[in-house]
């Protein structure tokens, strides 16, 4: 896999837990053939291991960004307003 694809990651997750099945995958030879015939001639088809890891880590961080935001907002709220909330329920 060359780059992180959130849609594929979600589908693969559901396949792993049994909610998706009979997944189809194109033959890599066919992909190379079509790319050679009509694709970008200067495209880099093979990424190095380091680049692959960076793609996946970056993709996961971006995909989980809403959750990171919720955690940050929660702890900011607790830090600044904890005393106020406790005073309301005394």
Secondary structure, 3 states (H helix, E strand, C coil): CCCCCHHHHHHHHHHHCCCCCCCCCCCHHHHHHHHHHHCCCCCCCCCCHHHHHHHHHHHHHHHCHHHHHHHHHHHHHHHHHHHHHHHHCC
